[in-house]
Amino acid sequence: MPDQNTPDATDDLAPAGKSQVAAFFDVDNTIIRGASAFHLAVGLYRRGFFRKWDILTFAIHQSRYLMFGENKAQIDEVRSRALEIMAGHSVAEVTAIAEDVYDEVLCLRIFPGTQKLLDEHIAAGHQVWLVTATPVEIGELIARRLGVTGAIGTVAEHQNGFYTGRLVGDMLHGKAKASAVQAIADRDGIDLSRSYAYGDSAHDVPILSKVGNPCAINPDARLRRHARDVGWPIREFRGKRRAARRGVNAASFAGLVWVASLVVRAIRRGARP
């Protein structure tokens, strides 16, 4: 629920021309609980893309992310390893697996409160964009399934339909997100002073600062402090914070133990004569 004395983020939501007003949503922990790329990694692991130790490493990072929020150094480390692993695989193959992962996992992890905000913006005739550090193919898939305008994300280079293991440009993160939002606004004639942005991390401050109607959703500690300092609305869709923190910790460590046990059992089986 919103923090006390915090105005509803959609109090002033009103119909507008498509080219005038937009809503920009971060994805991980704003729309979907946890990191969408982690769930894709699990799906790829089950299909033989990753080694057991890779998925265990990704699970540890997912647990840290759920408990403490984003850490750019960790994100960069996971990104680099994932790019190496993806080299040589086809875009079509990964996209097909992502479709399965959405149906099996991601659609079940959408925050109902954020879904309501998305629906309200769509009903108001606003453009609705997902802005995420997740690979753009995954962002576009989620956007298509949610029925929104589109997505901008990190672009992994591919040639002749196969990933090269390199990025096109840099990871879409922090100030890069803000630049991407500005580019869309310039292209489509969007009035950012009337537009909306939603994010969960202090790294989303650049895009939140770009619009006239910013809102922190499920914010990490740094974004929560900043939002209170500058008077931005705060929406909490994880339930009561203490209960949510306990639940997230328990779920995170339970998931980590489960993945670790799978790895250990697999190693033991492999060691048997």
N, C-alpha and C positions, 0 to 999 in steps of 0.2 A: 504494500500500500504506500501512498505518498508519505513523505515525512510530514510531521505536523507543521501547520502554517505554510505549507508549500502549495502553490497553485497547481491545479490540474494542467498537465502539459497540453491538453487539447481543448481547453476552455474557449480559445479563440479560433478553433478550426472552422473554416468557412469555405464554401465552394470557390474555386478560382480556375482561370484558364490553365490548360496543361503547360503552356510555355511560361507561366508567371511564377508559380509556386511549386516547390519540391520538398520532399522529405528524404533525408539521407540517414540510413540506418547502418551502424556497425553490425556485424553478424555474431561473432563469438561472445557468448555471455550477455548479449543484448537481445538477439532473436533466439539463439540456440544455446542451451546450457552447455558450457564447456567449449572445447575447441573443435570445430567441425573437421579440421584437417586430421585430428587424432582419430576420429571415427572412420575417416576415409583410409587412414593408415592401417587400422585394424582390418578393414575390408580387403585392402591390398595384401596384407600379411596372410590372410586366410587363403588367398589365391597365389601365394608363393612369391610375392614381390620382395618381401623383407625377411631378414634373418630374425631368429628368436630374440637375440640381444637388441636388435633395432626396435622391435615393438615394445620390449621392456623399457628401453630408454624413453620412447615416446610416451609410455604410460606414466613414467615418473614425471615427465614434464607436464602431462595433462593434470596430474594430481596437484602439482605445484601451482598450476594455472588456476584451477578451481579454488584452491585455498587462498592464494596470495595475489592473484591477478597477473597481468602481463609482465614479462621481463624480457626486454629486447635482446639481451645477450643470449638467453635461452632460445628465444624464437629464431634468432639468426643461426644458432647451432643446429636446431632441428631442421630449419629450411635447407641449410647446406647439405646435410646428410640425406634429406629427402630428394633433393635435386640429383645427387649422385645416383641414388637408387633408381630414379625414374628414367635416367638416360637410356635410350634404346627402346623404351616401351611406346606403344602407339597412343595417340590422343584418343582415338575412338575406343580403345580397350579401357583406358582409365575412366573415360566419361561413362561408359556402360556400367562399370563397377560403381561409380559414384551414384548413378541412378538407383542401383540396388541398395546402397548404403543409405540413401535418403529414405527409401521406402521402409527399410528395416530398422533404422535407428533415428536419423535426424528429425523426421516428421514427428516422432514421439517426444522430442526434447525441446520443442518450440514453447516458449513462455506464452501462456494464454493472454497475459496482459499486453505483451508486445504484438501478438497476433491481432488483438483488438485495435491497437494503434494503427497497424498496417491497414486494416480494413477501413478504418475511419478516413485515413488519408486517401485511399483509393476511391471511397464513396464521395469524397470532396472534390474529386477530379484532379488531385495533385499528381505530379510525377513522383514516383517512389523508387529510390535507388539504394541498392546495397553497396556499401563501401567497405571493403575487407582486404586484409593482408593474405587471406586464403587465395589459392590459385583461381584465376578469373573463370576457368571452366566450372569450378565448383560453385563460385558465386553466381554465375549465370544459371546453373542448374537450380539452385535454391530460389533465385528470383523467378524463374519460370514456374516452378511449382507453387510459389506463393502468389503468383499472378501480378507481380509488380513490374515497373517499367524496364528495369535492367540492373546490371551489376558492373562494378569496376573492381578489379582485384589485381593481385600480383601476376605478371605474365611470364610464364615459363617458355623459353624458346623451343620451337619445334621446326623441323625441316622435313618436308615430304611426309608429314603426318606423324613424325616420331620425335619425342623429346630429346634434346641435346644435353641436358644436364646444366644448362646455363639460364640466366634470367635475361629478359629484355628490359633494360632499365634496372631500377632498384625495387626492393620490396615495397609494396604499398602500405606504408606505415607512418603514423605521426604526421609530419608536415607534408609528406607525399600525398596523403589522403586529402588534405586541404587543397593542394594544388589540383588534384583530380576533380574535386568538387567545383573549384573555380572554373576549370576547363569546360565542364558540363554546363555550368551557368552561362558562360560566355557563348557557347555553341547554341544553346536552346533558349536564350533570352530569359533565364530564370532570375527572378528578383530575390536575391539571397536575404535581404532584410525582412522579407515576408516568409521565408522558408524555415524549415525545421531540420534539426539534426539530433540523433540519439546515439549514445555510446556508453560504454561501461568502464573505460580505463582512462587514466591520466594521459595516455598516449592519444586519446581521442579529443583532447582539448583543442587542437588546431581546427578540426572540422566543426566542433561545437561553437567555437568562436567565430566561425565564418557566417553564421546565420543569425537571424533575428529571434528565433525561437529554439534555443538549445534545451536539451533535457538529458540528465544523467539517468541511465537505467541500470539497476543492479551495480552501482558504482563501486570500484575498489576504494581503499581508504583515502588515497591521494585525490582522486576525482571527487569523492564525497566532500572532503574539506574545501576543495577549490569551488565546487558548486555552491556550497553554503556561503563561502566568502563573497562570491560575485552575485549571489541571488538567483542561480539557475534552479529550475524545478528538479526534483529528485523523485524517481519512481522506483519502487522496490517490488519486484515481481517474484522474489524467492521466498515469500512468506516472512514471518517474523525473523529478524536478523539473527538472533541467537540460535533459534531453532534451525534456521537455514544453515548457519555455520557448522552446527553439530552434524546436520544431515549431510552437508557437503563433505566435511572431513571424513565421516564414516563411509560415505559412498566412495570417496576418492581412495582411501586406504584399502577398502574392501576390494575395489577394482584392481588396485595395484597388487595386492596379495594374490588375487585370482590370476592375473597375468603372470606374475612371478612363478606361481605354482605350475602353470602350464609350461613355462619355459623349463623349469627344473625337471618336471616329469618327462618332457621331450628329450632333454639332455640325457636323463637316466636311460630312457629307451634306446637312445642312440649309442650309449656306452655298453649296452648288453651285447654279448657275443652272439 
